[in-house]
Amino acid sequence: MPENGKHRRFRTSSLTRGIIAVTTGGAALALPVIGATGAFAAPAQPAAVEKAATSTAVSGKGIAAQKSETATYSVVAGDTLAKIAREHSVSGGWKALYEDNQKIVGGNPDLILPGLQLTIGADADNKSADKAEKAESKASASSGRADRSERTSDTVAAEGAPAAEAVPAAEPAAYTDDLDGWIKESLAVMAEHGIPGSYDGIHRNIIRESAGDPLAINNWDSNAAAGIPSKGLLQVIDPTFQAYHVPGTSTDSYDPVANITAACNYAADRYGSIDNVFGAY
């Protein structure tokens, strides 16, 4: 027990613990320091989030002007991008926050210094607006293509399919006015009517019957005595010529092509083909 009249003196020290406000890059940090007895600095308050309303207008695409809140946040000791993104509900989390502030943060997202001013929300809104604009543009382009397709279809339906270009008619084959040309022209007509016969078969019989004279006539046989002499290249009597005349050829039995074609038509009917004729027929 202490003696009367004396008072116990409390132990004092020339140094006591206190807190001093340290400013780094404009941010108030609370750091423990050693100072004079009773010297205490007011504890630093967490930096306030300054909000500014900005409006993002997307022009020319039919999208109404949008208002979005952007925030400027001052980093304090102990902050991480994940913590800030979580507390401010940043879409995309810390990665999005880092991408939006990469120029400020630098290359290491794990190291953010107190006092850095981070922007929250602005870039995200701009990205959303960009996406909306692109979607609108894509929709407009698709609509335009559909309209053009519909107009094209309507036009084709109204005007009809383009007419096919007229194919120029083939020029008729040129045949020489001699035995070779007459046989070839007759073969062309025979082919159109399905009458068999060959160049050699026709030529052989013509040489035997008329020696190639289209005006040859037989005035001495029985047909001549009956008043129906054989005529032309293949010596055809008028009744036979008329019965086997092929349409498209002359009705004159002396006509070389008409005479050959009618005679071949008759020979096909009676012998199967002029090629099967080797004598009087």
Legacy VTK file of the C-alpha trace (Angstrom):
# vtk DataFile Version 3.0
C-alpha trace
ASCII
DATASET POLYDATA
POINTS 281 float
0.000 0.000 0.000
1.394 3.448 -0.863
2.270 5.861 1.861
-0.139 8.678 2.773
0.430 11.899 0.944
2.149 10.230 -1.918
0.582 9.443 -5.215
1.582 6.749 -7.591
2.800 8.234 -10.822
1.827 6.491 -13.914
4.608 5.424 -16.161
4.867 7.694 -19.113
6.761 7.551 -22.311
7.883 10.246 -24.563
6.489 8.288 -27.500
3.005 6.948 -28.006
1.317 5.209 -30.915
-0.877 7.245 -33.162
-2.206 7.399 -36.689
-1.238 9.866 -39.328
-2.948 10.431 -42.655
-0.716 9.746 -45.574
-1.735 10.800 -49.025
-0.569 8.728 -51.983
-1.718 9.889 -55.350
-4.580 11.849 -53.776
-5.943 8.945 -51.678
-6.112 9.025 -47.926
-4.436 6.012 -46.285
-4.501 5.107 -42.610
-1.004 4.073 -41.547
0.323 3.500 -37.974
3.178 5.830 -37.012
5.121 6.747 -33.887
4.351 10.303 -32.724
4.203 12.646 -29.729
2.060 11.797 -26.764
-1.589 12.382 -27.490
-1.033 13.260 -31.143
-3.647 11.355 -33.116
-4.642 11.992 -36.733
-8.259 11.522 -37.683
-8.746 8.035 -39.179
-8.962 8.146 -42.953
-12.353 7.450 -44.437
-12.659 5.033 -47.395
-12.622 6.953 -50.621
-16.087 7.719 -51.828
-17.312 6.452 -55.156
-18.041 9.427 -57.288
-20.906 8.794 -59.627
-21.656 10.806 -62.686
-24.594 10.278 -64.926
-23.616 10.206 -68.540
-25.682 9.437 -71.537
-24.617 7.269 -74.410
-26.334 8.047 -77.670
-26.283 5.577 -80.540
-27.117 7.485 -83.671
-28.324 6.528 -87.088
-29.484 3.002 -86.149
-32.903 3.570 -84.684
-31.737 2.921 -81.101
-33.008 5.408 -78.534
-30.432 7.303 -76.523
-29.570 5.350 -73.387
-28.614 6.698 -69.963
-26.096 4.747 -67.959
-24.367 5.371 -64.684
-20.605 5.488 -64.670
-18.555 5.540 -61.529
-15.071 6.704 -60.653
-13.629 4.661 -57.832
-10.499 5.556 -55.862
-8.507 2.499 -54.894
-7.732 2.161 -51.166
-5.330 -0.130 -49.347
-6.482 -3.743 -49.380
-8.524 -3.399 -52.568
-8.370 -5.965 -55.322
-10.038 -5.912 -58.720
-12.136 -8.915 -57.728
-13.326 -7.186 -54.561
-14.202 -3.964 -56.369
-15.983 -5.834 -59.163
-17.962 -7.833 -56.629
-18.954 -4.832 -54.511
-20.079 -2.868 -57.563
-21.669 -5.789 -59.437
-19.461 -5.341 -62.491
-20.710 -7.482 -65.350
-17.890 -9.772 -66.374
-16.198 -9.578 -63.007
-12.632 -8.502 -62.393
-11.554 -9.370 -65.942
-14.002 -6.872 -67.396
-12.951 -4.261 -64.860
-9.310 -4.872 -65.772
-9.972 -4.626 -69.498
-11.819 -1.339 -68.998
-8.966 0.127 -66.943
-5.918 -1.633 -68.340
-4.188 1.609 -69.264
-4.503 2.766 -65.672
-3.745 -0.503 -63.895
-0.881 -1.552 -66.129
0.164 -5.045 -67.054
-0.374 -6.714 -63.662
-4.030 -6.960 -62.587
-2.945 -8.346 -59.194
-1.166 -5.105 -58.319
-3.363 -2.046 -57.980
-1.969 0.886 -56.097
-3.968 2.966 -53.667
-5.116 6.210 -55.214
-5.751 4.853 -58.716
-8.945 6.197 -60.218
-10.901 3.307 -61.803
-13.854 3.832 -64.083
-16.745 1.456 -63.493
-19.599 0.962 -65.921
-18.805 3.338 -68.800
-17.007 0.929 -71.082
-19.434 -1.824 -70.293
-22.334 0.378 -71.375
-20.503 1.392 -74.508
-19.899 -2.254 -75.352
-23.576 -3.033 -74.841
-24.499 -0.140 -77.089
-22.041 -1.356 -79.718
-23.518 -4.841 -79.600
-27.029 -3.427 -79.914
-25.952 -1.286 -82.850
-24.341 -4.239 -84.619
-27.423 -6.385 -84.031
-29.652 -3.641 -85.425
-27.379 -3.197 -88.420
-27.356 -6.934 -89.092
-31.146 -7.098 -88.822
-31.490 -4.185 -91.247
-29.142 -5.842 -93.730
-31.089 -9.114 -93.546
-34.350 -7.252 -94.023
-32.899 -5.434 -97.027
-31.787 -8.686 -98.623
-35.220 -10.212 -98.053
-36.916 -7.179 -99.601
-34.633 -7.285 -102.630
-35.257 -11.013 -103.034
-39.012 -10.502 -102.787
-38.931 -7.647 -105.284
-36.861 -9.765 -107.660
-39.290 -12.673 -107.365
-42.261 -10.371 -107.920
-40.588 -8.813 -110.920
-39.852 -12.179 -112.467
-43.394 -13.341 -111.778
-44.858 -10.156 -113.280
-42.646 -9.968 -116.290
-42.238 -13.691 -116.822
-39.041 -15.594 -117.290
-36.735 -14.105 -119.890
-37.479 -15.542 -123.246
-34.903 -17.955 -124.551
-32.812 -16.504 -127.267
-34.034 -17.578 -130.631
-31.783 -20.210 -132.118
-30.969 -19.207 -135.637
-32.429 -21.667 -138.134
-29.869 -23.945 -139.663
-29.110 -23.019 -143.194
-30.147 -25.685 -145.664
-27.327 -27.881 -146.791
-25.911 -27.001 -150.139
-25.905 -29.813 -152.648
-24.198 -29.795 -156.008
-26.388 -30.053 -159.076
-24.932 -33.358 -160.236
-25.332 -37.047 -159.522
-23.334 -36.855 -156.282
-25.406 -33.928 -154.998
-28.734 -35.551 -156.017
-27.931 -38.793 -154.190
-26.827 -36.954 -151.028
-29.912 -34.746 -150.985
-32.156 -37.754 -151.514
-30.461 -39.589 -148.623
-31.219 -36.584 -146.369
-34.906 -36.727 -147.295
-34.960 -40.514 -146.839
-33.454 -40.133 -143.358
-36.271 -37.768 -142.396
-38.867 -40.353 -143.446
-37.081 -43.470 -142.240
-36.454 -44.907 -145.692
-33.413 -47.224 -145.757
-30.704 -47.061 -148.373
-27.048 -46.221 -148.865
-25.090 -44.048 -151.224
-23.455 -47.065 -152.847
-26.726 -48.945 -153.310
-28.377 -45.930 -154.959
-25.388 -45.106 -157.128
-25.028 -48.702 -158.365
-28.661 -48.947 -159.450
-28.673 -45.504 -161.121
-25.693 -46.394 -163.286
-27.361 -49.613 -164.372
-30.803 -48.065 -165.055
-29.946 -44.667 -166.648
-26.194 -44.213 -166.659
-26.824 -41.100 -164.564
-29.116 -39.308 -167.046
-32.062 -37.715 -165.187
-34.036 -37.390 -168.448
-33.598 -41.010 -169.524
-36.777 -42.793 -170.730
-37.485 -46.340 -171.877
-39.696 -46.386 -174.953
-39.275 -49.999 -175.999
-40.201 -52.397 -173.115
-43.610 -53.667 -172.062
-44.250 -50.682 -169.842
-43.633 -48.375 -172.779
-45.974 -50.499 -174.908
-48.581 -50.074 -172.178
-48.130 -46.304 -172.350
-46.340 -45.963 -169.014
-42.659 -45.818 -169.920
-39.978 -45.925 -167.218
-38.458 -42.473 -166.541
-35.578 -40.736 -164.799
-32.473 -41.853 -162.969
-33.975 -45.043 -161.531
-36.483 -45.641 -164.364
-39.719 -45.367 -162.404
-43.117 -45.620 -164.157
-45.659 -42.910 -163.320
-48.053 -45.118 -161.290
-45.188 -46.304 -159.046
-43.826 -42.745 -158.718
-47.224 -41.433 -157.640
-47.840 -44.286 -155.215
-44.435 -43.900 -153.495
-43.878 -40.186 -153.893
-42.334 -38.707 -150.742
-43.809 -35.420 -149.475
-41.455 -32.490 -149.713
-40.056 -33.527 -153.044
-41.115 -32.479 -156.520
-44.115 -34.126 -158.164
-42.198 -34.256 -161.432
-40.944 -37.806 -161.950
-37.983 -36.475 -163.947
-36.755 -34.460 -160.950
-33.564 -36.247 -159.833
-34.170 -36.089 -156.051
-37.877 -36.899 -156.308
-37.160 -39.822 -158.665
-34.458 -41.337 -156.450
-36.496 -40.935 -153.253
-39.679 -42.468 -154.680
-37.737 -45.390 -156.195
-35.964 -46.073 -152.886
-39.318 -45.904 -151.057
-40.723 -48.491 -153.453
-37.639 -50.722 -153.167
-37.817 -50.571 -149.345
-41.440 -51.645 -149.466
-40.815 -54.538 -151.871
-37.198 -55.628 -151.196
-36.361 -54.115 -147.807
-33.891 -51.582 -149.251
-32.516 -50.277 -152.528
-29.287 -51.940 -151.387
-30.920 -55.306 -152.016
-31.663 -54.527 -155.675
-29.153 -55.825 -158.188
-31.248 -56.055 -161.368
-34.542 -55.078 -162.915
-37.049 -54.342 -160.229
LINES 1 282
281 0 1 2 3 4 5 6 7 8 9 10 11 12 13 14 15 16 17 18 19 20 21 22 23 24 25 26 27 28 29 30 31 32 33 34 35 36 37 38 39 40 41 42 43 44 45 46 47 48 49 50 51 52 53 54 55 56 57 58 59 60 61 62 63 64 65 66 67 68 69 70 71 72 73 74 75 76 77 78 79 80 81 82 83 84 85 86 87 88 89 90 91 92 93 94 95 96 97 98 99 100 101 102 103 104 105 106 107 108 109 110 111 112 113 114 115 116 117 118 119 120 121 122 123 124 125 126 127 128 129 130 131 132 133 134 135 136 137 138 139 140 141 142 143 144 145 146 147 148 149 150 151 152 153 154 155 156 157 158 159 160 161 162 163 164 165 166 167 168 169 170 171 172 173 174 175 176 177 178 179 180 181 182 183 184 185 186 187 188 189 190 191 192 193 194 195 196 197 198 199 200 201 202 203 204 205 206 207 208 209 210 211 212 213 214 215 216 217 218 219 220 221 222 223 224 225 226 227 228 229 230 231 232 233 234 235 236 237 238 239 240 241 242 243 244 245 246 247 248 249 250 251 252 253 254 255 256 257 258 259 260 261 262 263 264 265 266 267 268 269 270 271 272 273 274 275 276 277 278 279 280
